[in-house]
Amino acid sequence: MSVRRILIVGSAGQVGVELQRSFADAGEIVGRDRDTVDLAVPEQVREMVRSAAPDIILNAAAYTAVDRAESEPEVAMTVNAEATRILAEEALRTSALLVHYSTDYVFDGSKVGPWVETDEPNPQNVYGASKLAGEEAIQNVGGKYLIFRTSWVYGPHGSNFLLTMLRLGRERESLNVVDDQIGAPTTSIELANATRTIVNGVLAGQFGADADWAGLYHMTCSGSVSWRGFAQAIFARAQSQLNGKSPTVHPIPSSAYPTPAKRPHNSVLSNEKLAARFGVRLAPWEVALDGVFEALGSR
Ligand SMILES: NC(=O)c1ccc[n+]([C@@H]2O[C@H](COP(=O)([O-])OP(=O)(O)OC[C@H]3O[C@@H](n4cnc5c(N)ncnc54)[C@H](OP(=O)(O)O)[C@@H]3O)[C@@H](O)[C@H]2O)c1
């Protein structure tokens, strides 16, 4: 077989950067980001795929500005749903494998206990609604696809909660952080590594025919914590970045930190379907957090 061509859409984002690393020896990588394509322009999306002629499309791009999406619903919908539909159509046309990421924000947060894939989505904000529309677009087109719903993504690159906390920790003695939203912080590193493992298995025929594995799966680090607990865990590990300082983290309710977009109280996703189908489990969130500090230390 000739060398596989792997199109990474959103290659400069948090997950995109890690996918470039985890797939580096899997074939010929074609990375595309905002400097080469505008995903809000459908013709550019189609042209991007046709000129790359990939065997695998890894879509790590998304309109991820959750609060800004409330005032830019059309752009969010075009990037997260319309561009995603075109990727699915182009993948189907050439029998390429499409890997796509979605979000815990498709749920309303009201469940007691982890959300499973068969739970009814009920997004509470524009971003969640646009990501749900993207999932549905792929499912309607069909073909060889994997949708991984994940949550609270962060890592050594990009803009995320951990890097924001490290910056604020240098500037302040104490912080107020929301304590009534619970989720599973998930690293871009863990996501990219698990994606590579599963794609390897799919390509090797390890999981059977397309219909046996194609579908929607939850994929997060295990365990759960509030944003405040996550901030405390970050500061407990950040001594060298903060010159020995350790800011106090006060708990506040979401109502004391109003944002344009409403967020779910319980964002915890069950990973049992992923484990049962592919034999893959991401690390506990605390272990994955250690991994990000190691990566930051080696930069
Ligand atoms: N971040 C989270 O907490 C989280 C949680 C659950 C699920 N997810 C999902 O996980 C996936 C990866 O997220 P991430 O955190 O890696 O996101 P990210 O760091 O924001 O990366 C997304 C990439 O998409 C690019 N992009 C956005 N709009 C574009 C456009 N119109 N044209 C071209 N490129 C565009 C962004 O470029 P710019 O930076 O220039 O905009 C960025 O490089 C996404 O599907 C996201 O919905 C993320």
The ligand as a Gaussian input file, in Angstrom:
#p B3LYP/6-31G(d) Opt

LIG

0 1
 N      -11.475000      23.002000      24.482000
 C      -12.340000      22.283000      25.173000
 O      -12.500000      22.425000      26.394000
 C      -13.182000      21.226000      24.474000
 C      -14.104000      20.501000      25.221000
 C      -14.872000      19.523000      24.591000
 C      -14.698000      19.282000      23.234000
 N      -13.799000      20.015000      22.532000
 C      -13.650000      19.741000      21.090000
 O      -12.354000      19.235000      20.852000
 C      -11.915000      19.622000      19.545000
 C      -10.557000      20.285000      19.643000
 O      -10.678000      21.439000      20.478000
 P       -9.435000      22.310000      20.913000
 O       -9.571000      22.596000      22.357000
 O       -8.158000      21.706000      20.382000
 O       -9.778000      23.654000      20.114000
 P       -8.819000      24.884000      19.747000
 O       -7.545000      24.820000      20.483000
 O       -9.684000      26.102000      19.835000
 O       -8.491000      24.583000      18.220000
 C       -9.468000      24.706000      17.202000
 C       -8.759000      25.124000      15.940000
 O       -9.748000      25.351000      14.929000
 C       -9.372000      26.548000      14.251000
 N      -10.511000      27.218000      13.631000
 C      -11.612000      27.713000      14.232000
 N      -12.392000      28.341000      13.319000
 C      -11.737000      28.251000      12.131000
 C      -12.020000      28.702000      10.824000
 N      -13.119000      29.400000      10.536000
 N      -11.145000      28.424000       9.837000
 C      -10.013000      27.734000      10.111000
 N       -9.674000      27.273000      11.322000
 C      -10.538000      27.536000      12.328000
 C       -8.828000      27.426000      15.341000
 O       -8.103000      28.494000      14.800000
 P       -8.060000      29.885000      15.623000
 O       -7.354000      29.576000      16.917000
 O       -7.321000      30.796000      14.706000
 O       -9.493000      30.269000      15.857000
 C       -7.968000      26.439000      16.125000
 O       -6.679000      26.293000      15.585000
 C      -13.019000      20.526000      18.987000
 O      -13.896000      19.754000      18.205000
 C      -13.776000      20.985000      20.222000
 O      -15.132000      21.331000      19.939000
 C      -13.005000      20.978000      23.121000

